[in-house]
Amino acid sequence: MIRKTTDLLPELYEADETAWLDEMAEMTEQGRYNELDYAHLGEYLADMARSDRRKVESRLAILIAHVLKWVHQPDKRTSSWRGTIIVQRHKLIKLLKSGVLRNHAESVLGEAYADAVGMTMEETGLPEGRFSKECPYTLGQLVAPEVLDDAKND
């Protein structure tokens, strides 16, 4: 008995996700919507959305941690810290072009700040009391080119 391609899609998803994606894209382009592997497609799209949100959260926390180190240890500033701030800013800006991810970043700013304070305390040995309880930055301030200039004056 010959199996149809649609019968093989679940197996392909498990064996080779990229090949599965190629097959799904081809079916979509050809208008073969009734043949799509909807169960795995929903799972894949949900995973992609979670991954994008995690990227935003991670980049935001790393950016804030380095800004905090920049502010609280001016005598230990390095070009590496500056580079990390610049790279994280640029990568975060690209992610935030999606309004949904920008909204997500706004909603998790407090959590990202708390994570950043924890990272900064671990890396620097600074006590928790040195840091504000609430995030002192807006998302706009953190992604602004002047973030390092502003941080010099804090």
HUMO-V929684 format. One record per residue. N is the residue number from 1. RES is the residue in three letters. SS is DSSP state (@ for helix, = for strand, . for the rest). Layout:
n,res,ss
N,RES,SS
N,RES,SS
This chain:
n,res,ss
1,MET,.
2,ILE,.
3,ARG,.
4,LYS,.
5,THR,@
6,THR,@
7,ASP,@
8,LEU,@
9,LEU,@
10,PRO,@
11,GLU,@
12,LEU,@
13,TYR,@
14,GLU,@
15,ALA,@
16,ASP,.
17,GLU,@
18,THR,@
19,ALA,@
20,TRP,@
21,LEU,@
22,ASP,@
23,GLU,@
24,MET,@
25,ALA,@
26,GLU,@
27,MET,@
28,THR,@
29,GLU,@
30,GLN,.
31,GLY,.
32,ARG,.
33,TYR,@
34,ASN,@
35,GLU,@
36,LEU,.
37,ASP,.
38,TYR,@
39,ALA,@
40,HIS,@
41,LEU,@
42,GLY,@
43,GLU,@
44,TYR,@
45,LEU,@
46,ALA,@
47,ASP,@
48,MET,@
49,ALA,@
50,ARG,@
51,SER,@
52,ASP,@
53,ARG,@
54,ARG,@
55,LYS,@
56,VAL,@
57,GLU,@
58,SER,@
59,ARG,@
60,LEU,@
61,ALA,@
62,ILE,@
63,LEU,@
64,ILE,@
65,ALA,@
66,HIS,@
67,VAL,@
68,LEU,@
69,LYS,@
70,TRP,@
71,VAL,@
72,HIS,@
73,GLN,.
74,PRO,@
75,ASP,@
76,LYS,@
77,ARG,.
78,THR,.
79,SER,@
80,SER,@
81,TRP,@
82,ARG,@
83,GLY,@
84,THR,@
85,ILE,@
86,ILE,@
87,VAL,@
88,GLN,@
89,ARG,@
90,HIS,@
91,LYS,@
92,LEU,@
93,ILE,@
94,LYS,@
95,LEU,@
96,LEU,.
97,LYS,.
98,SER,.
99,GLY,@
100,VAL,@
101,LEU,@
102,ARG,@
103,ASN,@
104,HIS,@
105,ALA,@
106,GLU,@
107,SER,@
108,VAL,@
109,LEU,@
110,GLY,@
111,GLU,@
112,ALA,@
113,TYR,@
114,ALA,@
115,ASP,@
116,ALA,@
117,VAL,@
118,GLY,@
119,MET,@
120,THR,@
121,MET,@
122,GLU,@
123,GLU,@
124,THR,@
125,GLY,.
126,LEU,.
127,PRO,.
128,GLU,@
129,GLY,@
130,ARG,@
131,PHE,.
132,SER,.
133,LYS,.
134,GLU,.
135,CYS,.
136,PRO,.
137,TYR,.
138,THR,.
139,LEU,@
140,GLY,@
141,GLN,@
142,LEU,@
143,VAL,@
144,ALA,.
145,PRO,.
146,GLU,.
147,VAL,@
148,LEU,@
149,ASP,@
150,ASP,@
151,ALA,@
152,LYS,@
153,ASN,.
154,ASP,.
